[in-house]
């Protein structure tokens, strides 16, 4: 697929959907495509499905039109899923995979093996927003659409500091900036700005973090009782794993937060010594070589013991190659 137009021929109804617990890239790509279709294809009836949208993305135009409940009786000619690497990662619109006449996945995760009828996956891209930009007609991208796409790119690249950032990423970002978007406000709002409670929990997590494997791996843990104490949700955890990874001398950062008793979401960040996507894949997760995640059951100690074995193996392998 070279252009989004290729899948729109004869389509009258389209649904757009993202993954569970949508982040900036998922939200930005879904809303970017939604705005693009609404503005350029008025003959197509479009719905966008996202779980409850987090307040840091309120600057995205028409974000209030995103549906958090899926009408399973409604049949669509086309379902486009963005930023979801596997079928079980699809959010509130998962049931539409079985009822839509045609399904398309647009993604950038190396672990995406293709679960739709049409799969456009570019694992060299920084984000799904970058992949989507290349499928759109630049002359038809409005400033509102550009703002949504820029949101996804800056959040998934850590404001252009992660290894997934390429020269092409920067060229795409520059083109979006030229469309008159308030880029500095988007960066502050979507990436840096935290509530007082989020900062409190981040500080507590850093203070109580532990280091293992000769201080080459750092681990932070948040239990459900702590989320309840600060009045936060799993969606408020962004930024903690990145801050852990900023610790000098650390090659891998693990951040565990409890989704329900004995069930933990595990976020991983690494440098060039460890491929965390391969570790996440062992436990049914996915992501990128330097940033990945999965969901695991058991106590925090069970989770840490299981994952640290794979981390240690890769670190020892690297040491062996350089011996």
N, C-alpha and C positions, 0 to 999 in steps of 0.2 A: 504494500500500500504506500503510494507516494504522496497522496493528498486525501484529506478527509472526504472530499467530494465523491471519491470512488465508492464509498459505502452508503451514500445518501440517495442514490438513484432509486426512484420509486417509493421511497420511505415517506410515510405519513405520520407515524408516531415513533418517538424515540425516548428511551430512558437512559439516563447517565447515572453511574453509581461508582462509589469508591470502596475502600476497605474499612474494616472495623476500626474504631477509635481513630478517625481521620486526622492526619497531621496537616502541616502546611502544604505539602506537595499534593496530597490527595485532595484537599479542599480546593487549592488553587487550580489544579488541572480540571477537576469536575466543574467548578464554577466558570473557569475560563472557556471550556467547551460549551457549557450551557449558554453563556453570554454570546459567544460566537454564533451559535445556531439561532438563537433568538433574534439576533440583529441581522443576520444574513440569509436565513431560511425561514421567513415568516409562515410559509406554507406547511412547515413541519411542526406538529405539536410536540413540545419537549418538556419532560419532567426530569428533575435532578434529585437523587436520593442520597442523603448523608445522615449519619448519626448526629446527634445533637452537636451543633457547631460551637466551637470554643470562642470566647469573646475576643481573643487576639486576632481573629479573622473577620471581625465585624466590619472592617473597612472595605471588604469586597462587595461590589455592587450586587444587589438582588440576592444577597446571601439568605435573606429571610424567606425566599421562595423555595429553599431546599426542603424536601420532605423527609422527615425522620421515621415515618411509618409507611410501609409499602402496601399498596392495594394489590393483593395477590390475584384478584379476579381480573385485573386489567391486563390486556394482551398488547404487547408492543411489536411493531415491525422490526425494531432494532434496539438492542441493548449494548451500550458502550461502557465498559468497565475500565477505570483508570487507576493505576498505581497499586493494584492488588496482584500479588505474585502467584496466588493459587486460589482455587475455588473456595476453599474453606476460610479464606481471608476476606471474602466479599461481605460487605456489611448488610444493611437492612434490606437491600434489594436482591439478596442471594436467590430467592425463589424465582426471580425473573429469568435466571439462567436456563430454567427448564421450560419456560413458556414463550420466550421471545422468538420470533421467526428467524432472527439472525443475531448472533452475538459476536462482539469485537472486544479485544483486550488491547489497551495501549499502556505500555509499562517500560520500566528500565531496570528491573531486578534480574540479576544473573541467575537466580533460582527459579525464574518463571519458565516452566516447561511447555506452556501453551495449553489452555483449557477451554478456549473459545473457538468458534468456527474460523475467525480471522484473528491472528495474533501478531501485533506489531510491537516487538520488544527490542529495544536498543540498550543493551547492558553497558555500553560505553558512555551513555548520557548521564548527566548529573542528577536528573530528575525526570519524572513523567511530564512535568511542564515543559521541559526542554524538548522531549520527544514530540509532544503535542504541537509545540510551536512550529516544528519542521513540517508538520502535516497541514498547517493552516496557510491560507493566502495572506501574506503580510499586509497587503493593501486593505484587507477586510478586517484587520484586528483593531478594535476600538481601544481607547485609553482604559476603559473599564476592564476589558478582556486582558489587556496588557498588565494591568495592576494585579489581577488574579494570578497570571502566569509568573510574574516577577516574585510574588509571594512564595510560590512553590519552589522556585529556584533558589532564593536566598535562604529559605529554611532548610532545604535538603543539602545545601552546600556549606551550611554554617557561615553564611555571608562570605562565600567564595574561599573558605580556608580549608575545606576537606579535599582529600585526594581525588574525589570524583569530579572536581572542577577542571575543565579543559579550556583551551583557547576558544573552542566553539561555544562553550557555556558563556564565556565573557562576551563573545560577539552577540549572542542572543540577548543577554542582559542589556547590552548597549543599545540594541535595536528597540527593546521595550522601553528603556529610559528615554529614547528619542521621541516616544509617543506621548510624552508629557506627563508621565506618572509621578506621584510624589514619593520617589524611591527612598529617600531618607526616612520619611515617616513610616513607610511600609516596613523597612528593616527594624526600626525601633519598636513598632507595634507588634510585628509578627515574631520577632526573634529575641530581642533583648528585654522588653518590658515584662516584669513579673509583679504579682501582687505581694503585699507584705507577708502574707501567709506562705506563699510559694518560696520566698526568700528565707523565711524562718525554717521551713522544712529542708531546703537545700543546705542551709548552714548546719542544721542538726545532722543531716546525712553525712556531710563532709567530716564533721567532728567525730562521728561514731564509725567512720569507715575503717576498714582493716586492709592490711597489705599482706600478700602471700607470695610464694615463689621468689624468695629473695628480693622482695619489694618491687618486683617487676609487674605485679598485677594488683590492682586496687579494687575493693568491693564496697558498695554501698547498698544498704537494705532499708526498705520502708515497709512496715507492716500496716495492715488495715486499720488497726487501732490508732496509729499515728495519723493516717489520712483523716479519720473521723475526728480526731482531736483538733486538727487545723482546718477542718471543714473543706477538705480538698478531695479531688477525684483522680483516678488514673490519668485523665487527660491533662492534669496540671503538672505532670512529672517532667515535661520537656526541659532540657538544659542540664539536668543533674548529671547524667552520664558523661556529657561533654566536659563538665567542670571537673569531674573525677579524673578524666583522661588527661587533663592539663597538668596533673601532678608530675613534677620532674622525676625522670628515671623510670616512669611507668610505661610498659609496652601495651598493656591491655587493661581496660576498665570494664567492670561488670556492675550493673545496677539492677537490683531485684526489687520489684514492688508487688505487693500482694493484691491479687484480683478478688480472691475469695479464700477461705481457709485452706491452706496447703496448696494453693495454686498461685504461681508467680510468673509475672511477665519479666523476661530477662532481656535487657538491652546491653549490647556489647560494642565497644569502640577499641580500635587497635592502631598500631603503626604498621610499618612494612614487614615486621617480623611474623605477624600472625594473621591468618585468614579467618576472620570470625564468621563469615558466611558459611563456610564448610562445617563449622561447629554448630551453628544454628540449624543447618539442614539435618543434622543427626537427630535433632529433637523436633522436627517438623516445622521449623521456622525458615527464615530466609533473610535476604537483604543484600548487602554489598560486602566486598572483601574487607573493608575497614569499618563498616557499620552494619550491624545485623541484630536480629532479635528472635526470640522464640518464647513459648509458654511451657512451663514445666511444673510438675506436681511433686509434692514432698516438702520436707522442711528446708529452710534456707541452707542448712549444712549439707543436705542431700544434693541440692542444686549446685552448690559451690564445688563439692567434691567431684561430681560428675563432669562438670564443665572444665574444671581446672586440670583434669587429666589430659584433655585435648589441648589445652593451652600449653601445658608443660611439654607435651610431646613435640609441638611445633617449635617452641623455644629451644629445646634440646637439639632438634634437627638443624635449626639455624646455627647453633653453636658448633655442631659437628661439621657442618660445611665450611665453617670459618676457622676450624682448628688447625 
